[in-house]
Amino acid sequence: MESKRQRQVAKQIQKDLGEIFQKDLKQLFNGAFVTITDVKTTPDLAIARVYLSFLLAKDREGVLQIIRENTKVIRNFLGERVRHQLRIVPNLQFFIDDTAEYAQKMDTLFAGIVIPPAPIEDEE
């Protein structure tokens, strides 16, 4: 269970990384629109797991690889923003968030289910 402090830090990191990705590092992603869907922090706030969603990206794995290669640059930008709130800037780990695609797949499966009507019983 996450503590209140973990949730606060995760929310702040999510907000700041969103701004960094949209303003400071926009040119890095080859026109892809990157959003941060969730951030999970460890209890000691040393590691932040960042879950990303991509729009207009032909190669999601390629964009994720670019982000992972530039983790130090992203962490430096984050450090400039949170230097007065956090003692230690957490190490960042980036992952693809595929929950939207999973939900869409499940919706498609449920829409394809054919349920036959119940047989009508004779009332006597």
HELIX and SHEET records of a PDB file:
HELIX    1   1 LYS A    4  GLU A   19  1                                  16    
HELIX    2   2 ILE A   20  ASP A   24  3                                   5    
HELIX    3   3 LYS A   26  PHE A   29  5                                   4    
HELIX    4   4 ARG A   60  GLU A   69  1                                  10    
HELIX    5   5 THR A   71  VAL A   82  1                                  12    
HELIX    6   6 THR A   99  ALA A  111  1                                  13    
SHEET    1   A 3 PHE A  33  THR A  41  0                                        
SHEET    2   A 3 ILE A  47  LEU A  55 -1                                        
SHEET    3   A 3 ASN A  91  ILE A  96  1                                        
END                                                                             
